Amino acid sequence: RYYIMNFDTHKYPRFTPPSVTNKFSTQWVYETAAKAWSQWLPSASLKTFLHGGYYSRSITPRLRIIVLNNNVCFVTNFWQAFEDRDPSGQLQWLVEQLQ
C-alpha cells in the first residue's frame, strides 16, 4: 500500500502550492506517487492528483471515491500564508464533484 503522510516531504510538513516551481516545490511527491499508482488510477484522476494531490475515482455507476489532500492545510504548513485560498483549486473541484 502506498500513502503520503505529513512528514514525507520535509522534517516539518510543508506542501507547496502548485504555483511554487522552484527548488522548494513538493511536486516531486505527487509525481512519485502518481507513477506508483498509475496502474490503478485513470488519466483524469492522475491529472488532478499531479496538480494538487487530490482525485476521485468511480468504482461503480453509483459509487465514487473522493480523495482530498489535507496535507496542504496542515497547521504547521507555512505555505498556507503564501497562498491561503484554495491554492490548488481542490475546494472548487470538490464542489464540482459533489454536484
FIZA-672462 format. One record per residue (C-alpha): residue number from 1; chain; x, y, z. Coordinates in pm, whole numbers, plus 50000, padded with zeros to 5 digits. Last residue first. Example, Ala and Ser with C-alpha at 12.3 -4.5 7.8 and 13.67 -1.06 7.14 Angstrom:
<site><k>2</k><c>A</c><X>51367</X><Y>49894</Y><Z>50714</Z></site>
<site><k>1</k><c>A</c><X>51230</X><Y>49550</Y><Z>50780</Z></site>
***
This chain:
<site><k>99</k><c>A</c><X>47709</X><Y>51829</Y><Z>49234</Z></site>
<site><k>98</k><c>A</c><X>47957</X><Y>51673</Y><Z>49478</Z></site>
<site><k>97</k><c>A</c><X>48245</X><Y>51652</Y><Z>49230</Z></site>
<site><k>96</k><c>A</c><X>48202</X><Y>52016</Y><Z>49129</Z></site>
<site><k>95</k><c>A</c><X>48216</X><Y>52131</Y><Z>49492</Z></site>
<site><k>94</k><c>A</c><X>48527</X><Y>51916</Y><Z>49542</Z></site>
<site><k>93</k><c>A</c><X>48697</X><Y>52079</Y><Z>49240</Z></site>
<site><k>92</k><c>A</c><X>48630</X><Y>52423</Y><Z>49389</Z></site>
<site><k>91</k><c>A</c><X>48783</X><Y>52302</Y><Z>49715</Z></site>
<site><k>90</k><c>A</c><X>49088</X><Y>52150</Y><Z>49544</Z></site>
<site><k>89</k><c>A</c><X>49170</X><Y>52452</Y><Z>49330</Z></site>
<site><k>88</k><c>A</c><X>49540</X><Y>52408</Y><Z>49409</Z></site>
<site><k>87</k><c>A</c><X>49579</X><Y>52718</Y><Z>49623</Z></site>
<site><k>86</k><c>A</c><X>49230</X><Y>52708</Y><Z>49779</Z></site>
<site><k>85</k><c>A</c><X>49269</X><Y>53043</Y><Z>49949</Z></site>
<site><k>84</k><c>A</c><X>49581</X><Y>53070</Y><Z>50163</Z></site>
<site><k>83</k><c>A</c><X>49852</X><Y>53114</Y><Z>49906</Z></site>
<site><k>82</k><c>A</c><X>50179</X><Y>53219</Y><Z>50068</Z></site>
<site><k>81</k><c>A</c><X>50041</X><Y>53207</Y><Z>50423</Z></site>
<site><k>80</k><c>A</c><X>49935</X><Y>52846</Y><Z>50368</Z></site>
<site><k>79</k><c>A</c><X>50296</X><Y>52776</Y><Z>50271</Z></site>
<site><k>78</k><c>A</c><X>50373</X><Y>52781</Y><Z>50644</Z></site>
<site><k>77</k><c>A</c><X>50247</X><Y>52422</Y><Z>50678</Z></site>
<site><k>76</k><c>A</c><X>50241</X><Y>52388</Y><Z>51056</Z></site>
<site><k>75</k><c>A</c><X>49860</X><Y>52359</Y><Z>51086</Z></site>
<site><k>74</k><c>A</c><X>49823</X><Y>52115</Y><Z>50796</Z></site>
<site><k>73</k><c>A</c><X>49627</X><Y>52279</Y><Z>50515</Z></site>
<site><k>72</k><c>A</c><X>49831</X><Y>52140</Y><Z>50225</Z></site>
<site><k>71</k><c>A</c><X>49848</X><Y>51798</Y><Z>50388</Z></site>
<site><k>70</k><c>A</c><X>49469</X><Y>51770</Y><Z>50366</Z></site>
<site><k>69</k><c>A</c><X>49483</X><Y>51636</Y><Z>50013</Z></site>
<site><k>68</k><c>A</c><X>49137</X><Y>51507</Y><Z>49936</Z></site>
<site><k>67</k><c>A</c><X>49037</X><Y>51168</Y><Z>49796</Z></site>
<site><k>66</k><c>A</c><X>48687</X><Y>51122</Y><Z>49655</Z></site>
<site><k>65</k><c>A</c><X>48564</X><Y>50768</Y><Z>49594</Z></site>
<site><k>64</k><c>A</c><X>48268</X><Y>50739</Y><Z>49359</Z></site>
<site><k>63</k><c>A</c><X>47987</X><Y>50487</Y><Z>49393</Z></site>
<site><k>62</k><c>A</c><X>47665</X><Y>50475</Y><Z>49193</Z></site>
<site><k>61</k><c>A</c><X>47798</X><Y>50373</Y><Z>48850</Z></site>
<site><k>60</k><c>A</c><X>48060</X><Y>50158</Y><Z>49023</Z></site>
<site><k>59</k><c>A</c><X>48410</X><Y>50240</Y><Z>49144</Z></site>
<site><k>58</k><c>A</c><X>48436</X><Y>50591</Y><Z>49002</Z></site>
<site><k>57</k><c>A</c><X>48760</X><Y>50754</Y><Z>49102</Z></site>
<site><k>56</k><c>A</c><X>48827</X><Y>51090</Y><Z>49251</Z></site>
<site><k>55</k><c>A</c><X>49147</X><Y>51286</Y><Z>49289</Z></site>
<site><k>54</k><c>A</c><X>49358</X><Y>51504</Y><Z>49517</Z></site>
<site><k>53</k><c>A</c><X>49733</X><Y>51563</Y><Z>49540</Z></site>
<site><k>52</k><c>A</c><X>49734</X><Y>51909</Y><Z>49387</Z></site>
<site><k>51</k><c>A</c><X>49812</X><Y>51912</Y><Z>49015</Z></site>
<site><k>50</k><c>A</c><X>49955</X><Y>51562</Y><Z>48985</Z></site>
<site><k>49</k><c>A</c><X>49649</X><Y>51421</Y><Z>49162</Z></site>
<site><k>48</k><c>A</c><X>49417</X><Y>51624</Y><Z>48940</Z></site>
<site><k>47</k><c>A</c><X>49572</X><Y>51476</Y><Z>48625</Z></site>
<site><k>46</k><c>A</c><X>49611</X><Y>51127</Y><Z>48769</Z></site>
<site><k>45</k><c>A</c><X>49238</X><Y>51108</Y><Z>48831</Z></site>
<site><k>44</k><c>A</c><X>49160</X><Y>51209</Y><Z>48473</Z></site>
<site><k>43</k><c>A</c><X>49417</X><Y>50955</Y><Z>48347</Z></site>
<site><k>42</k><c>A</c><X>49254</X><Y>50661</Y><Z>48524</Z></site>
<site><k>41</k><c>A</c><X>49407</X><Y>50542</Y><Z>48850</Z></site>
<site><k>40</k><c>A</c><X>49508</X><Y>50191</Y><Z>48946</Z></site>
<site><k>39</k><c>A</c><X>49810</X><Y>50128</Y><Z>48723</Z></site>
<site><k>38</k><c>A</c><X>49925</X><Y>50487</Y><Z>48770</Z></site>
<site><k>37</k><c>A</c><X>49964</X><Y>50444</Y><Z>49147</Z></site>
<site><k>36</k><c>A</c><X>50344</X><Y>50418</Y><Z>49167</Z></site>
<site><k>35</k><c>A</c><X>50399</X><Y>50684</Y><Z>48900</Z></site>
<site><k>34</k><c>A</c><X>50140</X><Y>50907</Y><Z>49060</Z></site>
<site><k>33</k><c>A</c><X>50314</X><Y>50867</Y><Z>49398</Z></site>
<site><k>32</k><c>A</c><X>50648</X><Y>50981</Y><Z>49259</Z></site>
<site><k>31</k><c>A</c><X>50495</X><Y>51270</Y><Z>49065</Z></site>
<site><k>30</k><c>A</c><X>50289</X><Y>51386</Y><Z>49363</Z></site>
<site><k>29</k><c>A</c><X>50594</X><Y>51386</Y><Z>49592</Z></site>
<site><k>28</k><c>A</c><X>50812</X><Y>51551</Y><Z>49325</Z></site>
<site><k>27</k><c>A</c><X>50569</X><Y>51844</Y><Z>49319</Z></site>
<site><k>26</k><c>A</c><X>50699</X><Y>51943</Y><Z>49662</Z></site>
<site><k>25</k><c>A</c><X>50844</X><Y>52266</Y><Z>49528</Z></site>
<site><k>24</k><c>A</c><X>51118</X><Y>52432</Y><Z>49733</Z></site>
<site><k>23</k><c>A</c><X>51372</X><Y>52415</Y><Z>49449</Z></site>
<site><k>22</k><c>A</c><X>51149</X><Y>52634</Y><Z>49233</Z></site>
<site><k>21</k><c>A</c><X>50803</X><Y>52570</Y><Z>49093</Z></site>
<site><k>20</k><c>A</c><X>50579</X><Y>52721</Y><Z>49360</Z></site>
<site><k>19</k><c>A</c><X>50250</X><Y>52797</Y><Z>49183</Z></site>
<site><k>18</k><c>A</c><X>50125</X><Y>52445</Y><Z>49256</Z></site>
<site><k>17</k><c>A</c><X>50104</X><Y>52523</Y><Z>49631</Z></site>
<site><k>16</k><c>A</c><X>50385</X><Y>52386</Y><Z>49848</Z></site>
<site><k>15</k><c>A</c><X>50344</X><Y>52103</Y><Z>50096</Z></site>
<site><k>14</k><c>A</c><X>50532</X><Y>52168</Y><Z>50417</Z></site>
<site><k>13</k><c>A</c><X>50501</X><Y>51908</Y><Z>50690</Z></site>
<site><k>12</k><c>A</c><X>50806</X><Y>51965</Y><Z>50912</Z></site>
<site><k>11</k><c>A</c><X>51105</X><Y>51735</Y><Z>50866</Z></site>
<site><k>10</k><c>A</c><X>51027</X><Y>51759</Y><Z>50497</Z></site>
<site><k>9</k><c>A</c><X>50839</X><Y>51590</Y><Z>50218</Z></site>
<site><k>8</k><c>A</c><X>50717</X><Y>51268</Y><Z>50377</Z></site>
<site><k>7</k><c>A</c><X>50625</X><Y>51435</Y><Z>50707</Z></site>
<site><k>6</k><c>A</c><X>50252</X><Y>51479</Y><Z>50651</Z></site>
<site><k>5</k><c>A</c><X>50196</X><Y>51128</Y><Z>50519</Z></site>
<site><k>4</k><c>A</c><X>50155</X><Y>51007</Y><Z>50164</Z></site>
<site><k>3</k><c>A</c><X>50014</X><Y>50663</Y><Z>50100</Z></site>
<site><k>2</k><c>A</c><X>50114</X><Y>50348</Y><Z>49919</Z></site>
<site><k>1</k><c>A</c><X>50000</X><Y>50000</Y><Z>50000</Z></site>
***
